[in-house]
Amino acid sequence: MKLTKDEARILSVALEIGKFEFRVLPSGAFDKLTDLEKRLNNFGKDKRRTGRTSHDDLEDCLKRFAKA
């Protein structure tokens, strides 16, 4: 399964919020989830969308994701 950059960023934000909702995590799982969140976020950064008129925030990712 391949992820797009927008999908990776959306999952990164969902993981950032969701990892605090788990009541019981095995030892070391929180650190592993944080590492996964960072990797997803880094993969999701699109260097083509860093110009003055480009929009690459979460809202724009969600709009592009919904259109696809």
Jmol script that loads the backbone (N, CA, C; Angstrom):
load data "model"
ATOM      1  N   MET A   1       0.845  -1.174   0.000  1.00  0.00           N
ATOM      2  CA  MET A   1       0.000   0.000   0.000  1.00  0.00           C
ATOM      3  C   MET A   1       0.887   1.232   0.000  1.00  0.00           C
ATOM      4  N   LYS A   2       0.609   2.153  -0.884  1.00  0.00           N
ATOM      5  CA  LYS A   2       1.374   3.391  -0.971  1.00  0.00           C
ATOM      6  C   LYS A   2       0.533   4.538  -0.440  1.00  0.00           C
ATOM      7  N   LEU A   3       1.200   5.452   0.253  1.00  0.00           N
ATOM      8  CA  LEU A   3       0.538   6.641   0.783  1.00  0.00           C
ATOM      9  C   LEU A   3       0.959   7.865  -0.012  1.00  0.00           C
ATOM     10  N   THR A   4       0.027   8.774  -0.215  1.00  0.00           N
ATOM     11  CA  THR A   4       0.391  10.056  -0.795  1.00  0.00           C
ATOM     12  C   THR A   4       0.924  10.952   0.310  1.00  0.00           C
ATOM     13  N   LYS A   5       1.529  12.055  -0.071  1.00  0.00           N
ATOM     14  CA  LYS A   5       2.060  12.988   0.919  1.00  0.00           C
ATOM     15  C   LYS A   5       0.936  13.573   1.772  1.00  0.00           C
ATOM     16  N   ASP A   6      -0.195  13.870   1.153  1.00  0.00           N
ATOM     17  CA  ASP A   6      -1.329  14.403   1.910  1.00  0.00           C
ATOM     18  C   ASP A   6      -1.864  13.377   2.902  1.00  0.00           C
ATOM     19  N   GLU A   7      -1.960  12.124   2.477  1.00  0.00           N
ATOM     20  CA  GLU A   7      -2.428  11.067   3.380  1.00  0.00           C
ATOM     21  C   GLU A   7      -1.478  10.897   4.562  1.00  0.00           C
ATOM     22  N   ALA A   8      -0.179  10.977   4.300  1.00  0.00           N
ATOM     23  CA  ALA A   8       0.805  10.842   5.377  1.00  0.00           C
ATOM     24  C   ALA A   8       0.667  11.976   6.383  1.00  0.00           C
ATOM     25  N   ARG A   9       0.450  13.192   5.914  1.00  0.00           N
ATOM     26  CA  ARG A   9       0.309  14.325   6.833  1.00  0.00           C
ATOM     27  C   ARG A   9      -0.971  14.212   7.652  1.00  0.00           C
ATOM     28  N   ILE A  10      -2.053  13.767   7.027  1.00  0.00           N
ATOM     29  CA  ILE A  10      -3.320  13.600   7.749  1.00  0.00           C
ATOM     30  C   ILE A  10      -3.169  12.523   8.818  1.00  0.00           C
ATOM     31  N   LEU A  11      -2.535  11.415   8.483  1.00  0.00           N
ATOM     32  CA  LEU A  11      -2.303  10.348   9.457  1.00  0.00           C
ATOM     33  C   LEU A  11      -1.382  10.807  10.586  1.00  0.00           C
ATOM     34  N   SER A  12      -0.416  11.638  10.256  1.00  0.00           N
ATOM     35  CA  SER A  12       0.496  12.163  11.272  1.00  0.00           C
ATOM     36  C   SER A  12      -0.262  12.989  12.306  1.00  0.00           C
ATOM     37  N   VAL A  13      -1.149  13.851  11.840  1.00  0.00           N
ATOM     38  CA  VAL A  13      -1.936  14.676  12.759  1.00  0.00           C
ATOM     39  C   VAL A  13      -2.899  13.812  13.568  1.00  0.00           C
ATOM     40  N   ALA A  14      -3.515  12.829  12.926  1.00  0.00           N
ATOM     41  CA  ALA A  14      -4.422  11.933  13.637  1.00  0.00           C
ATOM     42  C   ALA A  14      -3.679  11.151  14.711  1.00  0.00           C
ATOM     43  N   LEU A  15      -2.483  10.719  14.409  1.00  0.00           N
ATOM     44  CA  LEU A  15      -1.672   9.983  15.381  1.00  0.00           C
ATOM     45  C   LEU A  15      -1.231  10.884  16.521  1.00  0.00           C
ATOM     46  N   GLU A  16      -0.893  12.133  16.193  1.00  0.00           N
ATOM     47  CA  GLU A  16      -0.489  13.095  17.220  1.00  0.00           C
ATOM     48  C   GLU A  16      -1.609  13.305  18.238  1.00  0.00           C
ATOM     49  N   ILE A  17      -2.825  13.390  17.764  1.00  0.00           N
ATOM     50  CA  ILE A  17      -3.977  13.592  18.651  1.00  0.00           C
ATOM     51  C   ILE A  17      -4.370  12.283  19.335  1.00  0.00           C
ATOM     52  N   GLY A  18      -4.400  11.196  18.569  1.00  0.00           N
ATOM     53  CA  GLY A  18      -4.918   9.931  19.058  1.00  0.00           C
ATOM     54  C   GLY A  18      -4.041   9.197  20.054  1.00  0.00           C
ATOM     55  N   LYS A  19      -2.744   9.402  20.019  1.00  0.00           N
ATOM     56  CA  LYS A  19      -1.871   8.623  20.910  1.00  0.00           C
ATOM     57  C   LYS A  19      -2.101   8.960  22.381  1.00  0.00           C
ATOM     58  N   PHE A  20      -2.684  10.111  22.653  1.00  0.00           N
ATOM     59  CA  PHE A  20      -2.971  10.481  24.034  1.00  0.00           C
ATOM     60  C   PHE A  20      -4.302   9.906  24.517  1.00  0.00           C
ATOM     61  N   GLU A  21      -5.092   9.355  23.600  1.00  0.00           N
ATOM     62  CA  GLU A  21      -6.388   8.787  23.950  1.00  0.00           C
ATOM     63  C   GLU A  21      -6.283   7.350  24.452  1.00  0.00           C
ATOM     64  N   PHE A  22      -5.173   6.688  24.165  1.00  0.00           N
ATOM     65  CA  PHE A  22      -4.997   5.314  24.635  1.00  0.00           C
ATOM     66  C   PHE A  22      -4.832   5.318  26.149  1.00  0.00           C
ATOM     67  N   ARG A  23      -5.573   4.489  26.807  1.00  0.00           N
ATOM     68  CA  ARG A  23      -5.497   4.410  28.268  1.00  0.00           C
ATOM     69  C   ARG A  23      -4.280   3.609  28.723  1.00  0.00           C
ATOM     70  N   VAL A  24      -4.044   2.506  28.057  1.00  0.00           N
ATOM     71  CA  VAL A  24      -2.938   1.631  28.442  1.00  0.00           C
ATOM     72  C   VAL A  24      -2.109   1.333  27.202  1.00  0.00           C
ATOM     73  N   LEU A  25      -0.840   1.691  27.269  1.00  0.00           N
ATOM     74  CA  LEU A  25       0.077   1.388  26.174  1.00  0.00           C
ATOM     75  C   LEU A  25       1.197   0.501  26.708  1.00  0.00           C
ATOM     76  N   PRO A  26       1.607  -0.478  25.941  1.00  0.00           N
ATOM     77  CA  PRO A  26       2.747  -1.286  26.373  1.00  0.00           C
ATOM     78  C   PRO A  26       3.999  -0.421  26.520  1.00  0.00           C
ATOM     79  N   SER A  27       4.934  -0.913  27.258  1.00  0.00           N
ATOM     80  CA  SER A  27       6.178  -0.188  27.494  1.00  0.00           C
ATOM     81  C   SER A  27       6.866   0.147  26.174  1.00  0.00           C
ATOM     82  N   GLY A  28       7.202   1.408  25.981  1.00  0.00           N
ATOM     83  CA  GLY A  28       7.901   1.857  24.787  1.00  0.00           C
ATOM     84  C   GLY A  28       7.008   2.162  23.602  1.00  0.00           C
ATOM     85  N   ALA A  29       5.718   1.867  23.695  1.00  0.00           N
ATOM     86  CA  ALA A  29       4.820   2.079  22.560  1.00  0.00           C
ATOM     87  C   ALA A  29       4.617   3.561  22.276  1.00  0.00           C
ATOM     88  N   PHE A  30       4.584   4.381  23.316  1.00  0.00           N
ATOM     89  CA  PHE A  30       4.382   5.820  23.111  1.00  0.00           C
ATOM     90  C   PHE A  30       5.546   6.403  22.302  1.00  0.00           C
ATOM     91  N   ASP A  31       6.766   5.990  22.617  1.00  0.00           N
ATOM     92  CA  ASP A  31       7.935   6.475  21.877  1.00  0.00           C
ATOM     93  C   ASP A  31       7.903   5.998  20.427  1.00  0.00           C
ATOM     94  N   LYS A  32       7.476   4.765  20.215  1.00  0.00           N
ATOM     95  CA  LYS A  32       7.379   4.233  18.851  1.00  0.00           C
ATOM     96  C   LYS A  32       6.311   4.984  18.053  1.00  0.00           C
ATOM     97  N   LEU A  33       5.189   5.306  18.696  1.00  0.00           N
ATOM     98  CA  LEU A  33       4.147   6.067  18.017  1.00  0.00           C
ATOM     99  C   LEU A  33       4.637   7.475  17.682  1.00  0.00           C
ATOM    100  N   THR A  34       5.414   8.072  18.574  1.00  0.00           N
ATOM    101  CA  THR A  34       5.976   9.394  18.315  1.00  0.00           C
ATOM    102  C   THR A  34       6.950   9.344  17.144  1.00  0.00           C
ATOM    103  N   ASP A  35       7.774   8.294  17.085  1.00  0.00           N
ATOM    104  CA  ASP A  35       8.692   8.133  15.955  1.00  0.00           C
ATOM    105  C   ASP A  35       7.931   7.968  14.639  1.00  0.00           C
ATOM    106  N   LEU A  36       6.872   7.171  14.661  1.00  0.00           N
ATOM    107  CA  LEU A  36       6.055   6.973  13.471  1.00  0.00           C
ATOM    108  C   LEU A  36       5.412   8.288  13.044  1.00  0.00           C
ATOM    109  N   GLU A  37       4.930   9.049  14.007  1.00  0.00           N
ATOM    110  CA  GLU A  37       4.330  10.350  13.717  1.00  0.00           C
ATOM    111  C   GLU A  37       5.345  11.271  13.027  1.00  0.00           C
ATOM    112  N   LYS A  38       6.572  11.298  13.520  1.00  0.00           N
ATOM    113  CA  LYS A  38       7.611  12.139  12.919  1.00  0.00           C
ATOM    114  C   LYS A  38       7.943  11.678  11.509  1.00  0.00           C
ATOM    115  N   ARG A  39       8.028  10.355  11.302  1.00  0.00           N
ATOM    116  CA  ARG A  39       8.338   9.837   9.972  1.00  0.00           C
ATOM    117  C   ARG A  39       7.231  10.160   8.972  1.00  0.00           C
ATOM    118  N   LEU A  40       5.979  10.019   9.403  1.00  0.00           N
ATOM    119  CA  LEU A  40       4.860  10.363   8.528  1.00  0.00           C
ATOM    120  C   LEU A  40       4.868  11.847   8.190  1.00  0.00           C
ATOM    121  N   ASN A  41       5.151  12.676   9.187  1.00  0.00           N
ATOM    122  CA  ASN A  41       5.171  14.109   8.973  1.00  0.00           C
ATOM    123  C   ASN A  41       6.294  14.500   8.016  1.00  0.00           C
ATOM    124  N   ASN A  42       7.473  13.914   8.193  1.00  0.00           N
ATOM    125  CA  ASN A  42       8.594  14.216   7.296  1.00  0.00           C
ATOM    126  C   ASN A  42       8.309  13.766   5.868  1.00  0.00           C
ATOM    127  N   PHE A  43       7.725  12.594   5.721  1.00  0.00           N
ATOM    128  CA  PHE A  43       7.385  12.113   4.384  1.00  0.00           C
ATOM    129  C   PHE A  43       6.330  12.998   3.738  1.00  0.00           C
ATOM    130  N   GLY A  44       5.421  13.522   4.541  1.00  0.00           N
ATOM    131  CA  GLY A  44       4.319  14.316   4.018  1.00  0.00           C
ATOM    132  C   GLY A  44       4.684  15.729   3.610  1.00  0.00           C
ATOM    133  N   LYS A  45       5.862  16.196   3.987  1.00  0.00           N
ATOM    134  CA  LYS A  45       6.265  17.545   3.596  1.00  0.00           C
ATOM    135  C   LYS A  45       6.561  17.571   2.105  1.00  0.00           C
ATOM    136  N   ASP A  46       5.886  18.458   1.414  1.00  0.00           N
ATOM    137  CA  ASP A  46       6.035  18.564  -0.031  1.00  0.00           C
ATOM    138  C   ASP A  46       6.799  19.839  -0.345  1.00  0.00           C
ATOM    139  N   LYS A  47       8.035  19.695  -0.746  1.00  0.00           N
ATOM    140  CA  LYS A  47       8.887  20.853  -1.000  1.00  0.00           C
ATOM    141  C   LYS A  47       8.419  21.664  -2.203  1.00  0.00           C
ATOM    142  N   ARG A  48       7.576  21.087  -3.035  1.00  0.00           N
ATOM    143  CA  ARG A  48       7.055  21.836  -4.188  1.00  0.00           C
ATOM    144  C   ARG A  48       6.029  22.878  -3.754  1.00  0.00           C
ATOM    145  N   ARG A  49       5.497  22.745  -2.564  1.00  0.00           N
ATOM    146  CA  ARG A  49       4.453  23.652  -2.098  1.00  0.00           C
ATOM    147  C   ARG A  49       4.963  24.601  -1.020  1.00  0.00           C
ATOM    148  N   THR A  50       6.146  25.119  -1.188  1.00  0.00           N
ATOM    149  CA  THR A  50       6.700  26.013  -0.170  1.00  0.00           C
ATOM    150  C   THR A  50       6.863  27.434  -0.691  1.00  0.00           C
ATOM    151  N   GLY A  51       6.258  27.760  -1.809  1.00  0.00           N
ATOM    152  CA  GLY A  51       6.365  29.104  -2.371  1.00  0.00           C
ATOM    153  C   GLY A  51       5.480  30.101  -1.652  1.00  0.00           C
ATOM    154  N   ARG A  52       5.586  31.341  -2.084  1.00  0.00           N
ATOM    155  CA  ARG A  52       4.827  32.419  -1.454  1.00  0.00           C
ATOM    156  C   ARG A  52       3.326  32.230  -1.634  1.00  0.00           C
ATOM    157  N   THR A  53       2.922  31.749  -2.795  1.00  0.00           N
ATOM    158  CA  THR A  53       1.494  31.586  -3.066  1.00  0.00           C
ATOM    159  C   THR A  53       1.009  30.156  -2.844  1.00  0.00           C
ATOM    160  N   SER A  54       1.900  29.259  -2.499  1.00  0.00           N
ATOM    161  CA  SER A  54       1.507  27.864  -2.265  1.00  0.00           C
ATOM    162  C   SER A  54       0.926  27.713  -0.867  1.00  0.00           C
ATOM    163  N   HIS A  55      -0.004  26.804  -0.739  1.00  0.00           N
ATOM    164  CA  HIS A  55      -0.637  26.536   0.553  1.00  0.00           C
ATOM    165  C   HIS A  55      -0.426  25.074   0.892  1.00  0.00           C
ATOM    166  N   ASP A  56       0.220  24.834   2.017  1.00  0.00           N
ATOM    167  CA  ASP A  56       0.518  23.454   2.393  1.00  0.00           C
ATOM    168  C   ASP A  56       0.195  23.203   3.859  1.00  0.00           C
ATOM    169  N   ASP A  57      -0.869  23.825   4.359  1.00  0.00           N
ATOM    170  CA  ASP A  57      -1.255  23.544   5.736  1.00  0.00           C
ATOM    171  C   ASP A  57      -2.258  22.392   5.750  1.00  0.00           C
ATOM    172  N   LEU A  58      -2.673  21.997   6.929  1.00  0.00           N
ATOM    173  CA  LEU A  58      -3.544  20.821   7.055  1.00  0.00           C
ATOM    174  C   LEU A  58      -4.885  21.030   6.352  1.00  0.00           C
ATOM    175  N   GLU A  59      -5.408  22.225   6.419  1.00  0.00           N
ATOM    176  CA  GLU A  59      -6.697  22.489   5.776  1.00  0.00           C
ATOM    177  C   GLU A  59      -6.617  22.263   4.263  1.00  0.00           C
ATOM    178  N   ASP A  60      -5.524  22.708   3.665  1.00  0.00           N
ATOM    179  CA  ASP A  60      -5.344  22.492   2.232  1.00  0.00           C
ATOM    180  C   ASP A  60      -5.149  21.010   1.908  1.00  0.00           C
ATOM    181  N   CYS A  61      -4.445  20.295   2.783  1.00  0.00           N
ATOM    182  CA  CYS A  61      -4.294  18.845   2.581  1.00  0.00           C
ATOM    183  C   CYS A  61      -5.637  18.148   2.619  1.00  0.00           C
ATOM    184  N   LEU A  62      -6.476  18.541   3.553  1.00  0.00           N
ATOM    185  CA  LEU A  62      -7.797  17.916   3.674  1.00  0.00           C
ATOM    186  C   LEU A  62      -8.660  18.229   2.442  1.00  0.00           C
ATOM    187  N   LYS A  63      -8.562  19.460   1.933  1.00  0.00           N
ATOM    188  CA  LYS A  63      -9.324  19.809   0.722  1.00  0.00           C
ATOM    189  C   LYS A  63      -8.872  18.969  -0.461  1.00  0.00           C
ATOM    190  N   ARG A  64      -7.541  18.838  -0.653  1.00  0.00           N
ATOM    191  CA  ARG A  64      -7.041  18.027  -1.756  1.00  0.00           C
ATOM    192  C   ARG A  64      -7.430  16.565  -1.582  1.00  0.00           C
ATOM    193  N   PHE A  65      -7.378  16.080  -0.353  1.00  0.00           N
ATOM    194  CA  PHE A  65      -7.728  14.685  -0.065  1.00  0.00           C
ATOM    195  C   PHE A  65      -9.196  14.423  -0.362  1.00  0.00           C
ATOM    196  N   ALA A  66     -10.059  15.373  -0.004  1.00  0.00           N
ATOM    197  CA  ALA A  66     -11.498  15.209  -0.231  1.00  0.00           C
ATOM    198  C   ALA A  66     -11.837  15.231  -1.720  1.00  0.00           C
ATOM    199  N   LYS A  67     -11.084  16.002  -2.494  1.00  0.00           N
ATOM    200  CA  LYS A  67     -11.340  16.081  -3.943  1.00  0.00           C
ATOM    201  C   LYS A  67     -10.882  14.817  -4.659  1.00  0.00           C
ATOM    202  N   ALA A  68      -9.866  14.167  -4.133  1.00  0.00           N
ATOM    203  CA  ALA A  68      -9.295  13.004  -4.838  1.00  0.00           C
ATOM    204  C   ALA A  68     -10.206  11.803  -4.805  1.00  0.00           C
TER     205      ALA A  68
END
end "model"
wireframe off; spacefill off
backbone 0.3
color backbone group
